[in-house]
């Protein structure tokens, strides 16, 4: 350990060749300093950015390290003031704590790029022909004929007005009354999550997430310095008893939830669970961010927090990547009128406006006569593929974690412990198969090895041959 140039904070002796994560090393080093009283109780820690700069690591790594130290009770956070040493002794062997499961690693870029030659069994997109290529290409061509006068500015801060008007009409008919001014267009759902976190949270705030849940969201919550707390989600929905206990103990700022066709399990909340969730958010005063990007693939009449709440406490996130194409990168935030000015301000501060060309393309596609029939065909294709995937995965010895209600994912694995999902995924990648292990979706490493399977690719012979080939192995 050595002093940095200012002499204000020690540079940790991080060994990048050593086995184990950088987070483990940072946690172990700080715990040792606490044990030796080098960092006495009450000492203010560097900010996330200061620590990252001095030690040459990413802010993501620092946020995760601080989060681990908070859970150990070694650090405390004070709103607006930062992180402080909380007590004078650390538990033994802190480096042996489980590594956070949703760390972005070498597998992750391939899960999103679409450029890999590997069979995309774990990816979040469908084969292009399933989306209705002609509808999308026609819409893109039409959008490129943007009037010359629209080339001068950046576009409307809220997003393309015609698309917002169309969305307002559709949502008002299907869910709840919405005005175009209550809709903010984004660069996809993840951008929407980021804007909500930037607007409503501060470092140290507690944010509830589903466990397992969307992997990028877990990482994003940590990136903003918030403390993610997992609420178990299983075959029958959320564990409401755990949610109630944690809400009373933790005082969360907000909760992210997939009401229908949850990623990665494919299940939907019952009307009763949705009502209880709303009641708990009222009782303990936290926002509900409804990740609703699978709504068009769900059964009509499935529970909707936005519809039940009328956008008083619910913020609805939408996207078109599952019914059109992920390459268009258009999402939306639907919220109360009182929240919208601050959301717009944050959007402008962090990226000005969104692409009007993309938004025009989406508008042209979803307002066409062919779109509704295209979605209906897609649902039928997914239904058939999902049943076939469940059958074939069962033949390969895998059991589903839950019976999906619809959508594009099945999560399944081996019920017996002892297998390492990440190691299997690395091995599959060398065999030309892209898997998404349960570690990507859980806050802690799962007790058993399981994977999220995209049903459009989950019955491919190459995948089934690979799964059968490792049945007797214990990687």
MARBAFI-875146 format. One line per 2 residues: number of its first residue (from 0); their letters; for each residue x, y, z of C-alpha. Coordinates in pm, whole numbers, plus 32768, in hexadecimal, padded with zeros to 4 digits. Example, Ala and Ser with C-alpha at 12.3 -4.5 7.8 and 13.67 -1.06 7.14 Angstrom:
0	AS	84CE/7E3E/830C  8557/7F96/82CA
end
This chain:
0	XX	8000/8000/8000  808D/8154/7F9B
2	XX	8021/82BF/7FA6  7F8C/8363/7E74
4	XX	8014/84AB/7DEF  7F44/857C/7EDE
6	XX	7F9B/84A1/8008  7E2A/8499/8062
8	XX	7DD3/832F/8020  7EA0/81F2/8008
10	XX	7EBE/8146/7EB7  7E5D/7FDB/7EE8
12	XX	7F4A/7ECB/7E75  7E5F/7E37/7D71
14	XX	7EE7/7D0A/7CB5  7E30/7CE6/7B69
16	XX	7ED6/7B97/7B24  7E51/7AFB/7C63
18	XX	7D2B/7A0C/7C5B  7BE7/7A9E/7CDD
20	XX	7B3C/7BE8/7C9B  7BBC/7D49/7CD6
22	XX	7A92/7D78/7DBE  7B0F/7C5C/7E9D
24	XX	7C67/7CFE/7EB2  7BDD/7E57/7F05
26	XX	7AF2/7DD0/8010  7C09/7D02/80AC
28	XX	7CFC/7E29/80AD  7C07/7F1C/814C
30	XX	7B98/7E18/824B  7D06/7DE6/82AD
32	XX	7D35/7F5D/82DB  7BFF/7F68/83B6
34	XX	7C81/7E44/8486  7DD3/7EED/84B7
36	XX	7D2B/803B/8509  7DD4/80DC/83DD
38	XX	7C70/8146/838E  7BCF/8195/84DF
40	XX	7A56/81A6/850B  79C8/82EA/8482
42	XX	7ACF/8312/8371  7A38/83A0/8235
44	XX	7A7F/82C9/8103  7AD8/835E/7FB1
46	XX	79BA/8394/7EC0  7980/8281/7DC2
48	XX	7A24/834E/7CAF  7B4F/83B0/7D88
50	XX	7B8E/8248/7DF0  7B6E/81CF/7C87
52	XX	7C61/82D7/7C05  7D69/829F/7D11
54	XX	7D65/8125/7CEE  7D35/810E/7B78
56	XX	7BF1/8045/7B87  7A94/8081/7B00
58	XX	7988/8133/7BC7  78B8/7FF6/7B9E
60	XX	79C2/7F34/7C5F  79C9/8038/7D75
62	XX	784E/8044/7D95  783F/7ECA/7DB8
64	XX	795C/7ECE/7EB6  78B5/7FDA/7F88
66	XX	776D/7F1E/7F72  7817/7DE2/7FF4
68	XX	78B8/7EA6/8110  7766/7F40/8167
70	XX	76CC/7DE6/8183  77F0/7D77/825D
72	XX	77AA/7E99/8343  7906/7F2B/830F
74	XX	7886/8062/825E  7752/8139/8287
76	XX	76C0/8236/8195  762D/8389/81E5
78	XX	754E/8434/80EB  7608/8552/8048
80	XX	7747/8514/8111  77DB/83D1/8086
82	XX	7867/8294/8124  7904/8270/827D
84	XX	79B4/815E/8342  78A1/80D5/8422
86	XX	7960/8004/8520  7AB7/7F94/8585
88	XX	7ACA/7E24/8534  7A7F/7D4A/8409
90	XX	7A05/7BE6/83EC  7B0B/7AE3/839D
92	XX	7B69/7A95/8234  7A96/7B9B/8182
94	XX	7B2F/7B3F/8034  7A7F/79F0/8045
96	XX	7928/7A92/802F  785C/7A30/7EFC
98	XX	78A8/7B00/7DCA  7783/7BCE/7D4E
100	XX	76DF/7B08/7C3E  768B/7C0C/7B38
102	XX	77EA/7C8C/7AED  7812/7CE5/797E
104	XX	7915/7BF5/78F6  7990/7B5F/77B0
106	XX	7842/7AB9/7767  7772/7BF2/7787
108	XX	77CB/7CB9/764B  776A/7B90/7573
110	XX	7616/7B85/761E  75C6/7CDE/7592
112	XX	7698/7D1B/745B  75F5/7C25/736B
114	XX	7744/7C10/72B6  77BB/7AC6/7344
116	XX	77B2/798D/726C  774A/78C2/739E
118	XX	75EB/7832/73B0  7539/7947/747B
120	XX	747D/7864/756D  74A6/795C/768D
122	XX	7465/7A9A/75C7  733E/7B84/75E9
124	XX	72E6/7BA7/7479  7221/7ACF/7388
126	XX	727C/7A64/7226  7247/7B90/713E
128	XX	7141/7AD8/7070  7069/7AAB/71A8
130	XX	7040/7C24/71CB  6FB2/7C5D/7070
132	XX	70DC/7CE2/6FAF  7014/7D89/6E9D
134	XX	6F49/7E5A/6F94  7085/7ED3/7043
136	XX	714B/7F18/6F06  7028/7FD5/6E68
138	XX	7008/80A6/6FA5  717D/80F5/6FAB
140	XX	7179/815E/6E3C  704F/823E/6E7A
142	XX	70EF/82D6/6FB1  7227/8331/6EEA
144	XX	714E/841B/6E1A  714B/850B/6F3E
146	XX	70EC/8671/6ED5  7219/874F/6E99
148	XX	719B/8847/6F9A  71BB/873B/70A9
150	XX	7333/871E/7069  737F/886C/7111
152	XX	7336/8819/727D  7366/86FD/7374
154	XX	71F8/8699/7381  70F3/86C3/748F
156	XX	717C/8685/75F0  705B/8598/763C
158	XX	708A/84DE/74F3  6FD8/84CF/73A1
160	XX	6E7A/8561/73DE  6DBE/8475/72F3
162	XX	6E4C/8341/73A1  6DF7/83CD/74F9
164	XX	6C94/841A/7485  6C6D/82BA/73FB
166	XX	6CF0/8221/753E  6C0B/82FA/7610
168	XX	6ADD/8287/7547  6B41/8118/7558
170	XX	6B90/811B/76CD  6A52/81DC/771B
172	XX	6986/80D3/7665  6A3E/7FA7/76F8
174	XX	6AB4/800F/7856  6A6B/8168/78E4
176	XX	6A33/82D0/787B  6B7B/8367/77FF
178	XX	6BC9/84B6/775C  6CE4/84DB/765B
180	XX	6D91/85CB/774D  6DAD/84AB/7847
182	XX	6E84/83E1/7755  6FFD/840C/7732
184	XX	70AE/834C/761B  7201/82AD/7666
186	XX	7319/81E2/75C8  7275/809C/7631
188	XX	720A/8019/7785  7364/801C/7826
190	XX	7384/8190/77DD  7230/81BD/787F
192	XX	72A4/8103/79B9  73D8/81E1/79C4
194	XX	730C/8322/79AD  7223/82AE/7AC3
196	XX	7349/8259/7BA6  73F5/83A5/7B5B
198	XX	72B4/8463/7BA3  7230/83B4/7CDA
200	XX	735C/8324/7D95  749D/838F/7E39
202	XX	75CD/82BA/7E9B  7578/81E6/7FC9
204	XX	7404/81C8/7F78  7370/806B/7F8E
206	XX	72D8/7FE9/7E4A  720C/7EA8/7E40
208	XX	723F/7DC1/7D17  71B5/7C6D/7CC0
210	XX	729D/7B49/7D05  72D8/7ABB/7C07
212	XX	72A3/7BE7/7B26  7327/7CAA/79FC
214	XX	74A3/7C9F/7A0A  74EC/7DFB/797E
216	XX	7401/7E96/7A7A  74B9/7DFA/7BA0
218	XX	7601/7E89/7B21  7563/7FDD/7ADB
220	XX	74D8/7FFD/7C3C  7634/7FC0/7CCA
222	XX	76D1/80AF/7BD0  75FC/81C8/7C61
224	XX	767C/817B/7DBD  752F/80EE/7E2F
226	XX	750A/7FB2/7EFE  744C/7EA1/7E44
228	XX	7379/7DBF/7F21  72F0/7C87/7E7D
230	XX	7187/7C1E/7EAB  7165/7AAC/7E55
232	XX	709F/7A65/7D19  703C/7901/7CC6
234	XX	6F3D/782F/7C13  6E1E/78CF/7CD5
236	XX	6E91/7A39/7CC1  6F2E/7B18/7DC7
238	XX	6F64/7AB0/7F30  6E82/7BBA/7FC5
240	XX	6ED8/7B61/812D  7049/7BA4/80EB
242	XX	6FEB/7CE3/8035  6F20/7D61/815D
244	XX	7036/7D12/8258  7145/7DB1/8183
246	XX	7073/7EE6/813A  703D/7F20/82AF
248	XX	71AC/7EE8/82FF  7251/7F91/81D3
250	XX	716E/80B3/816C  71AA/808D/7FF4
252	XX	719C/81B2/7F07  7109/80E6/7DEC
254	XX	70D7/7F86/7D63  7100/7F02/7C01
256	XX	700D/7DEF/7BA1  6FAB/7D28/7A69
258	XX	6E34/7CFD/7A96  6E03/7C20/7963
260	XX	6EEC/7B20/78C0  7006/7B68/79B1
262	XX	716C/7B53/7935  71FB/7A4B/7968
264	XX	70E1/796D/79EE  6FC5/79C3/78FE
266	XX	6EBF/79D0/7A15  6DB9/7ADD/7A58
268	XX	6D34/7B6B/7B9D  6BCF/7B19/7BFA
270	XX	6AD4/7C30/7C2B  6ADE/7BEA/7DA2
272	XX	6C59/7C09/7DB0  6C54/7D49/7CE4
274	XX	6B53/7DE0/7DD3  6C22/7D7F/7F04
276	XX	6D5D/7E0E/7E63  6CAD/7F5A/7E2E
278	XX	6C2E/7F56/7F94  6D8F/7F1D/801A
280	XX	6E1B/8037/7F44  6D12/811D/7FDA
282	XX	6D51/80A2/813D  6ECC/80CA/812C
284	XX	6ED2/81EF/8037  6FA6/8171/7F15
286	XX	6F85/8191/7D9C  6F37/8067/7CBD
288	XX	6FEA/8060/7B6D  6F29/7F6D/7A93
290	XX	7006/7ECE/7988  6EEF/7E8D/788D
292	XX	6FB2/7E43/7751  6F0D/7CEE/771F
294	XX	6DA6/7D6F/773A  6D51/7D38/75CA
296	XX	6DBC/7BCC/75E4  6CE5/7B90/771A
298	XX	6B7A/7B27/7736  6A7D/7C3E/7725
300	XX	6A00/7C90/7881  6B3D/7C27/7938
302	XX	6B87/7CFD/7A68  6C0E/7E5B/7A31
304	XX	6C8F/7F36/7B4C  6C6B/806C/7A73
306	XX	6AFD/801B/7A2D  6AB1/7FD7/7B9D
308	XX	6B69/8108/7C1C  6B24/8209/7B0D
310	XX	6C93/8276/7B0E  6C87/8314/7C66
312	XX	6D99/823B/7D00  6DEB/8163/7BCF
314	XX	6EE1/81BF/7ABD  6EB2/80E8/7986
316	XX	6FD7/808B/78A5  6F90/8018/7740
318	XX	705F/7FA9/7616  703C/7F2A/74B2
320	XX	716C/7E46/74A8  709D/7D09/74E1
322	XX	6F93/7D45/73D7  7054/7E0A/72CF
324	XX	71CD/7DFB/72EB  72CB/7E49/73FB
326	XX	739F/7F09/7300  72A6/802B/72F8
328	XX	72EC/807E/746A  71A6/812D/74C0
330	XX	7109/8117/7618  7023/81EB/76EB
332	XX	6FDC/8266/784B  6E72/82A1/78A6
334	XX	6E47/835E/79EF  6D7B/8460/7AA8
336	XX	6D83/85C3/7A28  6E34/8638/7B64
338	XX	6F61/8555/7B23  6F85/859E/79B2
340	XX	7038/86F3/79C1  7154/8665/7A92
342	XX	7170/852D/79B8  7186/860C/7883
344	XX	728E/86E6/792A  7363/85B6/797E
346	XX	7339/852B/781D  73AF/8675/7789
348	XX	74D5/868D/787A  7554/852F/7830
350	XX	7516/8511/76BB  743C/862B/7634
352	XX	732D/858B/7561  72F5/8433/74CA
354	XX	7306/83D0/735B  71D7/8452/729E
356	XX	722E/8373/7177  7212/823C/7250
358	XX	70D3/82BD/72F1  703A/8309/719E
360	XX	708D/81A7/712D  6FE3/8113/725F
362	XX	6EB4/81F3/722C  6E93/818C/70C0
364	XX	6EB3/801B/711E  6DBE/800B/7242
366	XX	6CB9/80E8/719B  6CB1/800A/7065
368	XX	6B93/7F16/702D  6C87/7DF5/7021
370	XX	6D14/7E2B/7180  6BFB/7D95/724E
372	XX	6BF1/7C5A/7179  6D6C/7C47/718D
374	XX	6D5E/7C48/7309  6C4D/7B3E/7308
376	XX	6D24/7A60/7228  6E50/7A9B/7309
378	XX	6D8D/7A2D/743E  6D22/78EC/738D
380	XX	6E89/78A7/731F  6F07/78DC/7481
382	XX	6DFA/77F9/7512  6E5F/76DC/742D
384	XX	6FD4/7713/745F  6FAF/7726/75D9
386	XX	6EF8/75D9/75F3  6FF8/7533/7513
388	XX	7117/75CC/75DA  7089/754E/7725
390	XX	7066/73F2/7693  71C5/73E7/75FF
392	XX	726B/747B/7732  71BB/7377/7804
394	XX	7244/7268/7720  73A0/72F5/7765
396	XX	736C/72D4/78DC  7315/743F/7932
398	XX	71E8/74A6/7A04  713D/75FC/79E2
400	XX	714F/76EB/7B08  6FEB/7755/7AB5
402	XX	6EE4/7712/79AE  6EE4/784E/78D6
404	XX	6D9B/78FB/7890  6E15/7966/7739
406	XX	6F2C/7A34/76A3  7081/79D8/7621
408	XX	713F/7940/7748  7150/77F9/7805
410	XX	7238/77D9/7931  72A5/7676/797A
412	XX	73C4/75B6/7A15  7432/748C/7ADF
414	XX	7387/7471/7C33  74B1/73CE/7CDE
416	XX	75C7/74B2/7D66  7734/749C/7CFE
418	XX	7733/7529/7B9F  77C1/7681/7B4D
420	XX	76E3/773C/7A59  77E9/783D/79F7
422	XX	78EA/772E/79B1  77EE/7672/78DA
424	XX	779F/77B5/781D  7912/77F0/77D9
426	XX	7931/768C/775C  77FD/76B6/7681
428	XX	788C/77F5/75EA  79C3/7734/7580
430	XX	78D5/7640/74D9  7828/7758/741D
432	XX	76F6/7777/7500  769F/78B6/75BE
434	XX	75F8/7869/770D  757A/7957/781B
436	XX	75C1/78B5/7970  74F1/78F7/7AA4
438	XX	7616/79BD/7B36  75BB/7AD9/7A48
440	XX	7461/7AFE/7AE0  7495/7AC6/7C56
442	XX	7529/7BA0/7D67  75E9/7A78/7DF4
444	XX	766E/7943/7D40  754E/784A/7D18
446	XX	7556/7706/7DDD  7522/763E/7C9D
448	XX	7588/7672/7B33  7476/76FE/7A55
450	XX	745C/77D0/7919  736C/78BA/786D
452	XX	7318/7826/771A  728E/78EB/75F4
454	XX	717A/7805/7574  71C0/785F/740A
456	XX	7310/77AD/7422  72E2/76BE/7548
458	XX	7284/758B/747B  73AD/75A0/738C
460	XX	7461/744C/736F  75B5/74E8/73BA
462	XX	753A/7566/750E  7495/741D/756B
464	XX	75CA/7357/7506  76A0/743A/75E1
466	XX	75B9/741B/770E  75B1/72A2/76F2
468	XX	772A/7295/76CF  775F/733A/7824
470	XX	7655/727E/78E6  775B/71AD/7997
472	XX	7850/72CA/79C9  7864/73AA/7AFD
474	X	7919/74E6/7A89
end
